[in-house]
């Protein structure tokens, strides 16, 4: 008595192959749909904005006249903002992840903390804006400065960085820790010499994704009261500033149709900045990537 | 015994000389007294009494889950990396209880090296793998490091195979070579005891043979405790054998005696392959 009738298997093979092909096509379609949306978006923005894109667009301040409007203040402001957000969020995020993964006892409290960090990643950005307004702008009297906005943005992306870093740290094989501890290394030596070098690609990927989110966020900046029209460059972190998404938001809400082109040009600049950030991440990641 | 330590480590082992001479009277590196260990509610080691002799190969055999690896990992307190582990009793290493509050695990582990079941080199160059131990213990001088690396690789009988590729990633060599790199890495901290947790279970027969020959070489200078699933291996390379079953030591004697004339019926059943 055989359970597998090979004739039947052959007869049913066609049906199985059809189902196989159907699902392959479905998944391809899903990918194409996403890709199409992206291509249409890019096409619209590039065709609208390319005419306004010039060197003077990068070097001019904002203006009432669309043909004179430039993005200098916003571009420099966003760079300042990132200069505060990147170190603050990465140091706090990686530190928290290291504590939770390597030092903290695995009990109900740490599980609770972990769960809440994941939940925080889903909190709307406007809520973080309100938090920043209460704590940094008002209570700590930082005003609508780069520092206040930077700290608010850091809070916003901190959960993402912590979760990504935790994953990266957890994925370092336990055997490597064993080998290090087995030779009498302290926890700190094991972290700096073994765990962090192995986890850095993952940590960087998560951090850059989070920073990309921070550079494109508008809502928290609006709540904090970051101005749009600024005719000077910030000289320090306590100065007020404006950022790329604020500037783009302002241009796109103006009635003159020419400003739509200016907004599109601004979006191109923002996307180029994002692309640059991601390339830096890829370069650093490739440099550190090592196989186990 | 301390003369076997190849490099100048006066600073590192100042207290060790005294310990060593103290221990030579009993000739035991480890004396285990009434050791009990629990993983949570699971009583994994029960009233272990075991003396490990110096400059011998001690094999620990027994079926899966009998506690042999747990016991080995208790000897350098690596077992404590598992949360919820509790111990009672004493393990005297050269006369000093390793569970004493003032006995740092880092200190213990510089004297007790470990080789793991799966080759686990660091994702670094061969050189950096060997130099890792000396470096974490504060040796920065390049010349001394070079010397330690060569000495350790020679000690693990792999120098000739890798001497021209020290800067290559340790993952670029075969599994058997990786395991000898791991042994060399353990030798680089100039330990007194080497713990081996089924060091050949992931290796092919030829690599296994090389490691077994190496163990015979190493016991001149080190005391070796090896956990193995392979009874022929225990018979081939060890001087003494302990048979573990369900967290207890059933029998511990000279390897010849254990394999030719065991006193306990269960030992006989196990070594003759009737269970396990």
Interface residues (C-beta under 8 A of the other chain):
Chain A: X105 X106 X173 X175 X176 X177 X178 X179 X180 X181 X182 X183 X184 X185 X186 X189 X193 X194 X197 X198 X290 X291 X292
Chain B: X76 X78 X81 X83 X105 X106 X107 X108 X109 X110 X113 X114 X116 X118 X120 X121 X122 X123 X132 X133 X136 X137 X169 X171 X182 X185 X186 X189
